[in-house]
């Protein structure tokens, strides 16, 4: 929670994050944050709530998420985020609420979710979502309210 609640933060300062393994709530509730620069996330294991409620966030660069195991509520409430890059979530087991309340999100690129067990609320209230590509529920044990408040008849491309 290093920058937790820094409402006036518009850009992320230059940070050396090359040895960081936990980014829990790092920029939580930075409601005026517009974009994320390329930051080193190559050793991060826990991205829980990293950008939760960054309500004005509009873009996310390609982040190295290859070692991430939990990404719960990472982008929850980022209501102005329209797209995300193809994130490597091949080691993620928990995506609880990752994109919940991302009401402007239109598309989810192909994500390797073969190890994900918990998808609870992952896309809940994503009312603009039109396309999801290549999501696997192979290891899923919990899909509770995956598309809650959502009309799945609008897309279903997975």
C-alpha positions in Angstrom: 0.0 0.0 0.0 2.9 2.4 -0.6 0.9 4.9 -2.6 -2.5 3.8 -1.2 -5.1 6.6 -1.6 -2.8 9.1 -3.3 -5.8 10.6 -5.1 -3.8 13.4 -6.7 -1.2 11.1 -8.2 -1.5 11.4 -12.0 1.6 9.5 -13.1 3.8 6.9 -11.4 7.2 8.2 -10.5 10.3 6.3 -11.7 10.7 3.4 -9.4 13.2 0.6 -9.3 10.9 -2.4 -8.8 13.4 -5.0 -10.1 13.5 -7.0 -6.8 9.9 -6.5 -5.7 7.9 -9.7 -5.1 4.7 -8.2 -3.6 2.8 -5.2 -5.1 -0.2 -5.6 -2.9 -2.4 -2.4 -3.0 0.6 -0.5 -4.3 -1.4 2.1 -6.1 -4.8 1.3 -4.6 -7.4 4.1 -4.8 -5.1 6.5 -6.8 -8.2 7.7 -8.5 -6.5 10.3 -10.8 -3.8 7.9 -12.1 -4.2 8.0 -15.9 -1.6 5.5 -17.1 1.0 3.0 -15.9 4.6 3.3 -17.3 6.6 0.3 -18.1 7.6 -1.0 -14.6 9.6 -4.1 -13.8 7.2 -6.7 -12.5 9.3 -9.7 -13.5 9.8 -11.0 -9.9 6.3 -10.1 -8.6 4.3 -13.0 -7.2 1.4 -11.1 -5.5 -0.4 -8.4 -7.4 -3.4 -8.3 -5.2 -5.2 -4.9 -5.5 -2.2 -3.3 -7.2 -4.4 -0.8 -9.2 -7.8 -1.3 -7.4 -10.1 1.7 -7.8 -7.7 3.6 -10.0 -10.9 4.9 -11.5 -9.4 7.2 -14.2 -6.8 4.6 -15.4 -7.0 4.4 -19.2 -4.1 2.3 -20.2 -1.9 -0.5 -19.0 1.4 -1.4 -20.7 2.5 -5.0 -21.2 3.7 -6.1 -17.8 5.8 -9.2 -17.1 3.4 -11.2 -15.0 5.0 -14.5 -15.7 5.7 -15.2 -12.0 2.5 -13.8 -10.6 0.4 -16.4 -8.6 -2.4 -14.2 -7.3 -3.8 -11.2 -9.1 -7.0 -10.7 -7.1 -8.8 -7.4 -7.5 -5.8 -6.0 -9.4 -7.8 -3.8 -11.7 -11.1 -3.8 -9.8 -13.0 -0.6 -10.2 -10.8 0.8 -13.1 -14.0 2.0 -14.7 -12.2 3.9 -17.5 -10.0 1.1 -18.6 -11.1 0.0 -22.1 -8.4 -2.6 -23.0 -5.6 -4.6 -21.4 -2.5 -6.1 -23.0 -2.1 -9.9 -23.3 -0.9 -10.6 -19.8 1.1 -13.8 -19.0 -1.1 -15.3 -16.2 0.2 -18.9 -16.8 1.1 -19.3 -13.1 -1.9 -17.5 -11.6 -4.2 -19.6 -9.4 -6.4 -16.9 -8.1 -8.1 -14.2 -10.2 -10.8 -13.2 -7.7 -12.4 -9.9 -8.9 -9.5 -9.1 -11.1 -11.5 -7.0 -13.6 -14.7 -6.5 -11.4 -16.4 -3.1 -12.1 -14.2 -2.4 -15.1 -17.3 -1.0 -16.7 -15.6 0.4 -19.9 -13.6 -2.7 -20.6 -14.5 -3.9 -24.1 -12.2 -6.9 -24.7 -10.1 -9.4 -22.8 -7.2 -10.8 -24.9 -6.3 -14.4 -24.8 -5.0 -15.3 -21.4 -3.5 -18.6 -20.4 -5.7 -19.3 -17.4 -5.2 -23.1 -17.2 -4.0 -23.0 -13.6 -6.6 -20.5 -12.3 -8.8 -22.1 -9.7 -10.8 -19.1 -8.5 -12.6 -16.8 -11.0 -15.1 -15.4 -8.5 -16.3 -12.0 -9.6 -13.5 -11.8 -12.2 -15.6 -10.1 -14.9 -18.5 -9.0 -12.7 -20.2 -5.8 -13.8 -18.1 -5.5 -16.9 -21.1 -4.1 -18.8 -19.1 -3.0 -21.9 -17.4 -6.3 -22.4 -18.0 -7.6 -25.9 -15.2 -10.2 -26.4 -13.2 -12.6 -24.4 -10.7 -14.7 -26.2 -9.3 -18.1 -25.1 -10.1 -18.4 -21.4 -9.6 -21.8 -20.0 -11.6 -23.1 -17.0 -9.6 -26.3 -16.9 -8.6 -26.0 -13.2 -11.5 -23.8 -12.1 -13.1 -24.7 -8.8 -15.0 -21.5 -8.3 -16.8 -19.5 -11.0 -19.2 -17.8 -8.6 -20.6 -14.6 -10.1 -18.0 -14.7 -12.9 -20.2 -12.5 -15.1 -22.6 -11.2 -12.4 -24.7 -8.3 -13.7 -23.8 -9.2 -17.2 -25.7 -10.4 -20.3 -23.5 -13.2 -21.6 -25.6 -13.4 -24.8 -23.7 -10.3 -26.1 -20.4 -12.1 -26.7 -19.5 -15.6 -25.6 -16.5 -15.9 -27.8 -14.5 -18.4 -25.7 
